Amino acid sequence: MMLNFIFFLTLHAGVAGEFGSIQAAIDSASDGDVIKVPPGIYQERIDFRGKSLQIIAWDFDSDRPGTPIDHVIIAPKGGPVVTMSVMQIPLNNQGRVEMVLEGFTVTGGTAERGGGIYISGNVFAEVYRCVILGNLAISAGGAKAGYGGGIFLEGNASLTLLSSLIVRNSAQEKGAALYASGAPGLEVRRGKLNIVNCTIAENLSPGPAVYLAGMRGETCIVNNIIWGNDGGDFQSETDVPAKCNIPVSYTHLTLPTKA
């Protein structure tokens, strides 16, 4: 399949597809497009708008993927920094919308659910080589409010979290780093969750930093460092269903995995 490239540029004049913000590039994009973002500090919240997109930090000087230290998205006001969501939540795993975020620091978000990244609906989200830092989930009276300071995952959504750092996020309830929740109308959550080669540390909440609420989808948590989190490191309300032979392996964390 041929990919369409949207070049989001601030300094490279004369290249087709220049936009004034990451969100402007998203709004102009179509399913299957790739948005390459040059180094900078972007004071905005971004929403994939239900589109199948790759948003990649890019170093145009070397023509290769960039680094989180040079590509920072800071939320200027309340709400998740990044929203990866599709409104409809079907009961099967068909027709998922693929959304990719690669190479960014995501910081400064404040929301009831998912201060850093909010993921819901029939989405297959991939977060790769990112730093999720200094986000907050506040308890303001809504359902599941105060859960998932760094990342909130709900419904039929799936997440693959690769080679990323989730640190110093806070939640007023559970899941300062990541909270995976059941969908409205579903008994338990049926999406898939993969966490591989990540460091999850120094997150603050009354409950564990990584909290799986009624997780029934395939799960793989391998080769991670999960430690030093106030409130505990990891907890699941049910036995973790295995995608790997050992679903939680080669990972430094605090057990038990059941409530």
ChimeraX commands (.cxc) that place a marker at each C-alpha (Angstrom):
marker #1 position 0.00,0.00,0.00 radius 0.5
marker #1 position 1.42,3.39,-0.97 radius 0.5
marker #1 position 1.60,5.89,1.88 radius 0.5
marker #1 position 0.77,9.54,1.40 radius 0.5
marker #1 position 3.19,11.87,3.18 radius 0.5
marker #1 position 2.15,15.15,4.70 radius 0.5
marker #1 position 5.19,17.24,5.55 radius 0.5
marker #1 position 4.48,19.52,8.47 radius 0.5
marker #1 position 7.24,22.12,8.26 radius 0.5
marker #1 position 8.05,25.40,9.93 radius 0.5
marker #1 position 11.51,26.09,8.52 radius 0.5
marker #1 position 11.63,24.26,5.20 radius 0.5
marker #1 position 9.93,26.70,2.87 radius 0.5
marker #1 position 8.69,25.68,-0.55 radius 0.5
marker #1 position 7.67,22.13,0.37 radius 0.5
marker #1 position 4.05,21.24,-0.28 radius 0.5
marker #1 position 1.96,20.57,2.81 radius 0.5
marker #1 position 3.12,23.20,5.26 radius 0.5
marker #1 position 0.87,23.73,8.26 radius 0.5
marker #1 position 0.90,26.06,11.23 radius 0.5
marker #1 position 0.36,23.34,13.83 radius 0.5
marker #1 position 0.30,19.59,14.21 radius 0.5
marker #1 position -3.49,19.71,14.58 radius 0.5
marker #1 position -3.84,21.65,11.33 radius 0.5
marker #1 position -1.91,18.89,9.56 radius 0.5
marker #1 position -4.17,16.26,11.15 radius 0.5
marker #1 position -7.31,18.12,10.08 radius 0.5
marker #1 position -6.08,18.20,6.47 radius 0.5
marker #1 position -4.89,14.59,6.44 radius 0.5
marker #1 position -6.67,11.51,5.10 radius 0.5
marker #1 position -6.62,7.92,6.32 radius 0.5
marker #1 position -3.21,6.34,5.67 radius 0.5
marker #1 position -1.26,9.59,5.68 radius 0.5
marker #1 position 2.07,10.10,7.46 radius 0.5
marker #1 position 2.71,13.42,9.22 radius 0.5
marker #1 position 6.39,14.20,9.79 radius 0.5
marker #1 position 6.94,16.85,12.45 radius 0.5
marker #1 position 10.19,18.85,12.70 radius 0.5
marker #1 position 11.90,19.59,16.03 radius 0.5
marker #1 position 10.19,22.12,18.25 radius 0.5
marker #1 position 8.05,22.78,21.30 radius 0.5
marker #1 position 4.39,22.57,20.31 radius 0.5
marker #1 position 1.96,24.18,22.72 radius 0.5
marker #1 position -1.23,22.45,21.65 radius 0.5
marker #1 position -3.46,19.49,22.24 radius 0.5
marker #1 position -3.79,17.07,19.34 radius 0.5
marker #1 position -6.67,14.80,18.35 radius 0.5
marker #1 position -6.37,12.15,15.62 radius 0.5
marker #1 position -10.04,12.87,14.73 radius 0.5
marker #1 position -10.72,9.16,14.27 radius 0.5
marker #1 position -8.26,8.94,11.34 radius 0.5
marker #1 position -5.72,6.22,10.62 radius 0.5
marker #1 position -2.50,8.26,10.75 radius 0.5
marker #1 position 1.18,8.07,11.63 radius 0.5
marker #1 position 2.49,11.14,13.42 radius 0.5
marker #1 position 6.27,10.89,13.56 radius 0.5
marker #1 position 8.89,13.18,15.08 radius 0.5
marker #1 position 11.34,13.84,12.24 radius 0.5
marker #1 position 14.82,15.29,11.88 radius 0.5
marker #1 position 14.79,16.80,8.40 radius 0.5
marker #1 position 18.52,17.57,8.48 radius 0.5
marker #1 position 19.41,13.89,8.75 radius 0.5
marker #1 position 16.19,12.67,7.12 radius 0.5
marker #1 position 15.54,10.20,9.91 radius 0.5
marker #1 position 13.21,9.86,12.91 radius 0.5
marker #1 position 13.77,12.48,15.59 radius 0.5
marker #1 position 13.98,12.22,19.37 radius 0.5
marker #1 position 11.56,13.11,22.20 radius 0.5
marker #1 position 13.99,15.63,23.65 radius 0.5
marker #1 position 13.69,17.70,20.45 radius 0.5
marker #1 position 9.96,17.15,19.83 radius 0.5
marker #1 position 7.78,18.26,22.75 radius 0.5
marker #1 position 3.99,18.61,22.86 radius 0.5
marker #1 position 2.79,20.64,25.84 radius 0.5
marker #1 position -0.93,20.99,26.52 radius 0.5
marker #1 position -1.72,24.72,26.88 radius 0.5
marker #1 position -4.90,24.12,28.89 radius 0.5
marker #1 position -7.09,21.40,30.39 radius 0.5
marker #1 position -7.62,18.10,28.60 radius 0.5
marker #1 position -5.47,15.22,27.33 radius 0.5
marker #1 position -2.39,16.18,25.37 radius 0.5
marker #1 position -3.16,13.48,22.77 radius 0.5
marker #1 position -6.53,11.91,21.93 radius 0.5
marker #1 position -6.65,8.67,19.90 radius 0.5
marker #1 position -10.32,7.82,19.68 radius 0.5
marker #1 position -13.08,6.48,17.45 radius 0.5
marker #1 position -16.64,7.17,18.53 radius 0.5
marker #1 position -18.19,3.78,17.74 radius 0.5
marker #1 position -17.16,0.80,19.88 radius 0.5
marker #1 position -18.08,-2.45,18.05 radius 0.5
marker #1 position -18.08,-5.76,19.89 radius 0.5
marker #1 position -15.55,-7.40,17.56 radius 0.5
marker #1 position -11.95,-6.74,16.63 radius 0.5
marker #1 position -12.61,-6.04,12.94 radius 0.5
marker #1 position -11.92,-2.80,11.15 radius 0.5
marker #1 position -9.70,-1.19,13.76 radius 0.5
marker #1 position -8.34,2.26,13.04 radius 0.5
marker #1 position -4.54,2.30,13.35 radius 0.5
marker #1 position -3.01,5.36,15.00 radius 0.5
marker #1 position 0.73,5.80,15.54 radius 0.5
marker #1 position 2.56,8.36,17.66 radius 0.5
marker #1 position 6.35,8.15,17.49 radius 0.5
marker #1 position 9.21,10.09,19.04 radius 0.5
marker #1 position 7.52,12.79,21.16 radius 0.5
marker #1 position 7.57,14.07,24.71 radius 0.5
marker #1 position 3.95,14.38,25.86 radius 0.5
marker #1 position 3.59,16.63,28.89 radius 0.5
marker #1 position 1.44,19.11,30.79 radius 0.5
marker #1 position -1.94,17.46,30.27 radius 0.5
marker #1 position -4.69,17.58,32.90 radius 0.5
marker #1 position -7.92,15.60,32.46 radius 0.5
marker #1 position -10.35,13.42,34.38 radius 0.5
marker #1 position -9.13,10.43,32.34 radius 0.5
marker #1 position -5.81,10.26,30.56 radius 0.5
marker #1 position -3.95,13.49,31.18 radius 0.5
marker #1 position -1.22,12.51,28.72 radius 0.5
marker #1 position -2.91,10.22,26.18 radius 0.5
marker #1 position -6.58,9.21,25.99 radius 0.5
marker #1 position -7.37,6.11,23.87 radius 0.5
marker #1 position -10.86,4.73,23.26 radius 0.5
marker #1 position -13.12,3.06,20.74 radius 0.5
marker #1 position -12.19,0.67,17.94 radius 0.5
marker #1 position -8.58,1.87,17.86 radius 0.5
marker #1 position -5.26,0.08,17.52 radius 0.5
marker #1 position -2.86,2.63,18.99 radius 0.5
marker #1 position 0.93,2.39,18.86 radius 0.5
marker #1 position 3.01,4.70,21.04 radius 0.5
marker #1 position 6.68,4.27,20.16 radius 0.5
marker #1 position 9.84,5.95,21.51 radius 0.5
marker #1 position 7.82,8.50,23.48 radius 0.5
marker #1 position 8.29,10.17,26.86 radius 0.5
marker #1 position 5.04,10.58,28.81 radius 0.5
marker #1 position 5.98,13.05,31.54 radius 0.5
marker #1 position 4.27,15.25,34.11 radius 0.5
marker #1 position 0.59,14.66,33.27 radius 0.5
marker #1 position -2.32,14.54,35.73 radius 0.5
marker #1 position -5.66,12.76,36.02 radius 0.5
marker #1 position -7.95,14.71,38.33 radius 0.5
marker #1 position -10.97,13.52,40.26 radius 0.5
marker #1 position -13.82,15.88,39.36 radius 0.5
marker #1 position -16.87,13.67,39.86 radius 0.5
marker #1 position -17.15,11.99,36.44 radius 0.5
marker #1 position -17.05,8.24,35.79 radius 0.5
marker #1 position -13.51,6.91,36.22 radius 0.5
marker #1 position -12.37,10.45,37.02 radius 0.5
marker #1 position -8.85,10.65,38.41 radius 0.5
marker #1 position -7.64,7.52,36.60 radius 0.5
marker #1 position -4.77,7.20,34.14 radius 0.5
marker #1 position -2.44,10.16,34.62 radius 0.5
marker #1 position -0.12,9.18,31.77 radius 0.5
marker #1 position -2.39,7.01,29.60 radius 0.5
marker #1 position -6.06,6.01,29.86 radius 0.5
marker #1 position -7.18,3.09,27.69 radius 0.5
marker #1 position -10.82,2.03,27.51 radius 0.5
marker #1 position -13.39,0.10,25.58 radius 0.5
marker #1 position -12.43,-2.09,22.66 radius 0.5
marker #1 position -9.21,-0.15,22.10 radius 0.5
marker #1 position -5.81,-1.82,21.89 radius 0.5
marker #1 position -2.42,-0.33,22.75 radius 0.5
marker #1 position 1.12,-1.30,21.89 radius 0.5
marker #1 position 3.54,0.73,24.01 radius 0.5
marker #1 position 7.14,0.29,22.83 radius 0.5
marker #1 position 10.50,1.65,23.98 radius 0.5
marker #1 position 8.93,4.50,25.92 radius 0.5
marker #1 position 9.39,6.27,29.23 radius 0.5
marker #1 position 6.40,7.01,31.50 radius 0.5
marker #1 position 7.56,9.02,34.48 radius 0.5
marker #1 position 6.38,11.54,37.08 radius 0.5
marker #1 position 2.73,11.43,36.11 radius 0.5
marker #1 position 0.03,11.67,38.77 radius 0.5
marker #1 position -3.52,10.41,39.28 radius 0.5
marker #1 position -5.85,11.21,42.14 radius 0.5
marker #1 position -7.21,7.64,42.01 radius 0.5
marker #1 position -5.45,4.71,40.26 radius 0.5
marker #1 position -3.09,4.24,37.34 radius 0.5
marker #1 position -0.78,7.21,37.53 radius 0.5
marker #1 position 1.12,5.78,34.54 radius 0.5
marker #1 position -1.56,3.73,32.76 radius 0.5
marker #1 position -5.14,2.66,33.45 radius 0.5
marker #1 position -6.99,0.15,31.24 radius 0.5
marker #1 position -10.75,0.21,31.79 radius 0.5
marker #1 position -13.87,-1.68,30.75 radius 0.5
marker #1 position -16.10,-0.15,28.09 radius 0.5
marker #1 position -19.61,1.16,28.73 radius 0.5
marker #1 position -22.00,-1.77,28.30 radius 0.5
marker #1 position -19.24,-4.38,28.26 radius 0.5
marker #1 position -18.60,-6.68,31.20 radius 0.5
marker #1 position -14.85,-6.41,30.84 radius 0.5
marker #1 position -12.31,-4.82,28.57 radius 0.5
marker #1 position -11.62,-6.89,25.42 radius 0.5
marker #1 position -8.81,-4.97,23.73 radius 0.5
marker #1 position -5.16,-6.01,23.56 radius 0.5
marker #1 position -2.32,-4.51,25.58 radius 0.5
marker #1 position 1.39,-4.84,24.84 radius 0.5
marker #1 position 4.03,-3.06,26.94 radius 0.5
marker #1 position 7.56,-3.86,25.77 radius 0.5
marker #1 position 10.97,-2.30,26.55 radius 0.5
marker #1 position 9.54,0.54,28.62 radius 0.5
marker #1 position 10.49,2.27,31.87 radius 0.5
marker #1 position 7.61,3.25,34.18 radius 0.5
marker #1 position 8.88,5.02,37.28 radius 0.5
marker #1 position 8.30,7.79,39.84 radius 0.5
marker #1 position 4.58,8.05,39.13 radius 0.5
marker #1 position 2.29,9.12,41.95 radius 0.5
marker #1 position -1.23,7.89,42.83 radius 0.5
marker #1 position -3.04,6.23,45.77 radius 0.5
marker #1 position -3.20,3.02,43.72 radius 0.5
marker #1 position -0.72,1.15,41.49 radius 0.5
marker #1 position 0.96,3.00,38.62 radius 0.5
marker #1 position -0.21,0.40,36.07 radius 0.5
marker #1 position -3.76,-0.76,36.75 radius 0.5
marker #1 position -5.75,-3.21,34.61 radius 0.5
marker #1 position -9.45,-3.08,35.44 radius 0.5
marker #1 position -11.19,-6.25,34.25 radius 0.5
marker #1 position -8.63,-6.96,31.52 radius 0.5
marker #1 position -9.69,-9.88,29.28 radius 0.5
marker #1 position -7.91,-9.11,26.02 radius 0.5
marker #1 position -4.51,-10.54,25.13 radius 0.5
marker #1 position -1.73,-9.03,27.20 radius 0.5
marker #1 position 2.05,-8.98,26.86 radius 0.5
marker #1 position 4.22,-7.12,29.40 radius 0.5
marker #1 position 7.85,-7.94,28.71 radius 0.5
marker #1 position 11.33,-6.48,29.26 radius 0.5
marker #1 position 10.24,-3.44,31.25 radius 0.5
marker #1 position 11.39,-1.60,34.35 radius 0.5
marker #1 position 8.33,-0.77,36.49 radius 0.5
marker #1 position 9.42,0.42,39.89 radius 0.5
marker #1 position 9.70,3.28,42.34 radius 0.5
marker #1 position 6.07,4.29,41.90 radius 0.5
marker #1 position 4.22,5.63,44.94 radius 0.5
marker #1 position 1.10,3.52,45.49 radius 0.5
marker #1 position 2.67,0.40,43.98 radius 0.5
marker #1 position 3.82,-0.68,40.55 radius 0.5
marker #1 position 1.28,-3.05,38.98 radius 0.5
marker #1 position -2.12,-4.56,39.68 radius 0.5
marker #1 position -4.81,-6.38,37.72 radius 0.5
marker #1 position -8.37,-7.04,38.88 radius 0.5
marker #1 position -8.31,-10.41,37.09 radius 0.5
marker #1 position -5.71,-12.94,36.01 radius 0.5
marker #1 position -3.74,-11.41,33.15 radius 0.5
marker #1 position -4.65,-13.24,29.90 radius 0.5
marker #1 position -1.53,-14.36,28.11 radius 0.5
marker #1 position -0.48,-13.45,24.61 radius 0.5
marker #1 position 3.10,-14.35,25.49 radius 0.5
marker #1 position 3.98,-17.70,27.08 radius 0.5
marker #1 position 4.58,-15.68,30.26 radius 0.5
marker #1 position 2.41,-12.55,30.06 radius 0.5
marker #1 position 4.44,-10.61,32.65 radius 0.5
marker #1 position 8.09,-11.57,32.20 radius 0.5
marker #1 position 11.62,-10.13,32.40 radius 0.5
marker #1 position 10.00,-7.13,34.06 radius 0.5
marker #1 position 11.02,-5.62,37.38 radius 0.5
marker #1 position 7.79,-4.82,39.22 radius 0.5
marker #1 position 5.91,-5.31,42.43 radius 0.5
marker #1 position 3.36,-8.13,42.52 radius 0.5
marker #1 position 0.69,-9.45,43.25 radius 0.5
marker #1 position -1.19,-8.99,39.98 radius 0.5
marker #1 position -4.65,-9.51,41.54 radius 0.5
marker #1 position -6.69,-7.14,43.65 radius 0.5
marker link #1:1,2 radius 0.2
marker link #1:2,3 radius 0.2
marker link #1:3,4 radius 0.2
marker link #1:4,5 radius 0.2
marker link #1:5,6 radius 0.2
marker link #1:6,7 radius 0.2
marker link #1:7,8 radius 0.2
marker link #1:8,9 radius 0.2
marker link #1:9,10 radius 0.2
marker link #1:10,11 radius 0.2
marker link #1:11,12 radius 0.2
marker link #1:12,13 radius 0.2
marker link #1:13,14 radius 0.2
marker link #1:14,15 radius 0.2
marker link #1:15,16 radius 0.2
marker link #1:16,17 radius 0.2
marker link #1:17,18 radius 0.2
marker link #1:18,19 radius 0.2
marker link #1:19,20 radius 0.2
marker link #1:20,21 radius 0.2
marker link #1:21,22 radius 0.2
marker link #1:22,23 radius 0.2
marker link #1:23,24 radius 0.2
marker link #1:24,25 radius 0.2
marker link #1:25,26 radius 0.2
marker link #1:26,27 radius 0.2
marker link #1:27,28 radius 0.2
marker link #1:28,29 radius 0.2
marker link #1:29,30 radius 0.2
marker link #1:30,31 radius 0.2
marker link #1:31,32 radius 0.2
marker link #1:32,33 radius 0.2
marker link #1:33,34 radius 0.2
marker link #1:34,35 radius 0.2
marker link #1:35,36 radius 0.2
marker link #1:36,37 radius 0.2
marker link #1:37,38 radius 0.2
marker link #1:38,39 radius 0.2
marker link #1:39,40 radius 0.2
marker link #1:40,41 radius 0.2
marker link #1:41,42 radius 0.2
marker link #1:42,43 radius 0.2
marker link #1:43,44 radius 0.2
marker link #1:44,45 radius 0.2
marker link #1:45,46 radius 0.2
marker link #1:46,47 radius 0.2
marker link #1:47,48 radius 0.2
marker link #1:48,49 radius 0.2
marker link #1:49,50 radius 0.2
marker link #1:50,51 radius 0.2
marker link #1:51,52 radius 0.2
marker link #1:52,53 radius 0.2
marker link #1:53,54 radius 0.2
marker link #1:54,55 radius 0.2
marker link #1:55,56 radius 0.2
marker link #1:56,57 radius 0.2
marker link #1:57,58 radius 0.2
marker link #1:58,59 radius 0.2
marker link #1:59,60 radius 0.2
marker link #1:60,61 radius 0.2
marker link #1:61,62 radius 0.2
marker link #1:62,63 radius 0.2
marker link #1:63,64 radius 0.2
marker link #1:64,65 radius 0.2
marker link #1:65,66 radius 0.2
marker link #1:66,67 radius 0.2
marker link #1:67,68 radius 0.2
marker link #1:68,69 radius 0.2
marker link #1:69,70 radius 0.2
marker link #1:70,71 radius 0.2
marker link #1:71,72 radius 0.2
marker link #1:72,73 radius 0.2
marker link #1:73,74 radius 0.2
marker link #1:74,75 radius 0.2
marker link #1:75,76 radius 0.2
marker link #1:76,77 radius 0.2
marker link #1:77,78 radius 0.2
marker link #1:78,79 radius 0.2
marker link #1:79,80 radius 0.2
marker link #1:80,81 radius 0.2
marker link #1:81,82 radius 0.2
marker link #1:82,83 radius 0.2
marker link #1:83,84 radius 0.2
marker link #1:84,85 radius 0.2
marker link #1:85,86 radius 0.2
marker link #1:86,87 radius 0.2
marker link #1:87,88 radius 0.2
marker link #1:88,89 radius 0.2
marker link #1:89,90 radius 0.2
marker link #1:90,91 radius 0.2
marker link #1:91,92 radius 0.2
marker link #1:92,93 radius 0.2
marker link #1:93,94 radius 0.2
marker link #1:94,95 radius 0.2
marker link #1:95,96 radius 0.2
marker link #1:96,97 radius 0.2
marker link #1:97,98 radius 0.2
marker link #1:98,99 radius 0.2
marker link #1:99,100 radius 0.2
marker link #1:100,101 radius 0.2
marker link #1:101,102 radius 0.2
marker link #1:102,103 radius 0.2
marker link #1:103,104 radius 0.2
marker link #1:104,105 radius 0.2
marker link #1:105,106 radius 0.2
marker link #1:106,107 radius 0.2
marker link #1:107,108 radius 0.2
marker link #1:108,109 radius 0.2
marker link #1:109,110 radius 0.2
marker link #1:110,111 radius 0.2
marker link #1:111,112 radius 0.2
marker link #1:112,113 radius 0.2
marker link #1:113,114 radius 0.2
marker link #1:114,115 radius 0.2
marker link #1:115,116 radius 0.2
marker link #1:116,117 radius 0.2
marker link #1:117,118 radius 0.2
marker link #1:118,119 radius 0.2
marker link #1:119,120 radius 0.2
marker link #1:120,121 radius 0.2
marker link #1:121,122 radius 0.2
marker link #1:122,123 radius 0.2
marker link #1:123,124 radius 0.2
marker link #1:124,125 radius 0.2
marker link #1:125,126 radius 0.2
marker link #1:126,127 radius 0.2
marker link #1:127,128 radius 0.2
marker link #1:128,129 radius 0.2
marker link #1:129,130 radius 0.2
marker link #1:130,131 radius 0.2
marker link #1:131,132 radius 0.2
marker link #1:132,133 radius 0.2
marker link #1:133,134 radius 0.2
marker link #1:134,135 radius 0.2
marker link #1:135,136 radius 0.2
marker link #1:136,137 radius 0.2
marker link #1:137,138 radius 0.2
marker link #1:138,139 radius 0.2
marker link #1:139,140 radius 0.2
marker link #1:140,141 radius 0.2
marker link #1:141,142 radius 0.2
marker link #1:142,143 radius 0.2
marker link #1:143,144 radius 0.2
marker link #1:144,145 radius 0.2
marker link #1:145,146 radius 0.2
marker link #1:146,147 radius 0.2
marker link #1:147,148 radius 0.2
marker link #1:148,149 radius 0.2
marker link #1:149,150 radius 0.2
marker link #1:150,151 radius 0.2
marker link #1:151,152 radius 0.2
marker link #1:152,153 radius 0.2
marker link #1:153,154 radius 0.2
marker link #1:154,155 radius 0.2
marker link #1:155,156 radius 0.2
marker link #1:156,157 radius 0.2
marker link #1:157,158 radius 0.2
marker link #1:158,159 radius 0.2
marker link #1:159,160 radius 0.2
marker link #1:160,161 radius 0.2
marker link #1:161,162 radius 0.2
marker link #1:162,163 radius 0.2
marker link #1:163,164 radius 0.2
marker link #1:164,165 radius 0.2
marker link #1:165,166 radius 0.2
marker link #1:166,167 radius 0.2
marker link #1:167,168 radius 0.2
marker link #1:168,169 radius 0.2
marker link #1:169,170 radius 0.2
marker link #1:170,171 radius 0.2
marker link #1:171,172 radius 0.2
marker link #1:172,173 radius 0.2
marker link #1:173,174 radius 0.2
marker link #1:174,175 radius 0.2
marker link #1:175,176 radius 0.2
marker link #1:176,177 radius 0.2
marker link #1:177,178 radius 0.2
marker link #1:178,179 radius 0.2
marker link #1:179,180 radius 0.2
marker link #1:180,181 radius 0.2
marker link #1:181,182 radius 0.2
marker link #1:182,183 radius 0.2
marker link #1:183,184 radius 0.2
marker link #1:184,185 radius 0.2
marker link #1:185,186 radius 0.2
marker link #1:186,187 radius 0.2
marker link #1:187,188 radius 0.2
marker link #1:188,189 radius 0.2
marker link #1:189,190 radius 0.2
marker link #1:190,191 radius 0.2
marker link #1:191,192 radius 0.2
marker link #1:192,193 radius 0.2
marker link #1:193,194 radius 0.2
marker link #1:194,195 radius 0.2
marker link #1:195,196 radius 0.2
marker link #1:196,197 radius 0.2
marker link #1:197,198 radius 0.2
marker link #1:198,199 radius 0.2
marker link #1:199,200 radius 0.2
marker link #1:200,201 radius 0.2
marker link #1:201,202 radius 0.2
marker link #1:202,203 radius 0.2
marker link #1:203,204 radius 0.2
marker link #1:204,205 radius 0.2
marker link #1:205,206 radius 0.2
marker link #1:206,207 radius 0.2
marker link #1:207,208 radius 0.2
marker link #1:208,209 radius 0.2
marker link #1:209,210 radius 0.2
marker link #1:210,211 radius 0.2
marker link #1:211,212 radius 0.2
marker link #1:212,213 radius 0.2
marker link #1:213,214 radius 0.2
marker link #1:214,215 radius 0.2
marker link #1:215,216 radius 0.2
marker link #1:216,217 radius 0.2
marker link #1:217,218 radius 0.2
marker link #1:218,219 radius 0.2
marker link #1:219,220 radius 0.2
marker link #1:220,221 radius 0.2
marker link #1:221,222 radius 0.2
marker link #1:222,223 radius 0.2
marker link #1:223,224 radius 0.2
marker link #1:224,225 radius 0.2
marker link #1:225,226 radius 0.2
marker link #1:226,227 radius 0.2
marker link #1:227,228 radius 0.2
marker link #1:228,229 radius 0.2
marker link #1:229,230 radius 0.2
marker link #1:230,231 radius 0.2
marker link #1:231,232 radius 0.2
marker link #1:232,233 radius 0.2
marker link #1:233,234 radius 0.2
marker link #1:234,235 radius 0.2
marker link #1:235,236 radius 0.2
marker link #1:236,237 radius 0.2
marker link #1:237,238 radius 0.2
marker link #1:238,239 radius 0.2
marker link #1:239,240 radius 0.2
marker link #1:240,241 radius 0.2
marker link #1:241,242 radius 0.2
marker link #1:242,243 radius 0.2
marker link #1:243,244 radius 0.2
marker link #1:244,245 radius 0.2
marker link #1:245,246 radius 0.2
marker link #1:246,247 radius 0.2
marker link #1:247,248 radius 0.2
marker link #1:248,249 radius 0.2
marker link #1:249,250 radius 0.2
marker link #1:250,251 radius 0.2
marker link #1:251,252 radius 0.2
marker link #1:252,253 radius 0.2
marker link #1:253,254 radius 0.2
marker link #1:254,255 radius 0.2
marker link #1:255,256 radius 0.2
marker link #1:256,257 radius 0.2
marker link #1:257,258 radius 0.2
marker link #1:258,259 radius 0.2
view
